[in-house]
């Protein structure tokens, strides 16, 4: 399983704070995972649209679209943080 966490506006737009997704070898990278989430359609395709900026952490370490995934990983998605 891969544990997914959604924060801030992503949690609100997706109406989902967390979920567990069955791990398969096809989910080799964050990009593969994002493609699966985008394919759900609706707000999922909007939030994970290629033009949208979404930050990701894998196992509480900042990652990127090509970060590798493995069974048991925790993946957190959140919007960019701005400061003032």
PyMOL commands that set and color helices and strands:
alter all, ss='L'
color gray80, all
select helices_A, chain A and resi 8-14+30-38+42-47
alter helices_A, ss='H'
color red, helices_A
select strands_A, chain A and resi 2-6+18-21+55-58+61-62+74-78
alter strands_A, ss='S'
color yellow, strands_A
deselect
rebuild
show_as cartoon
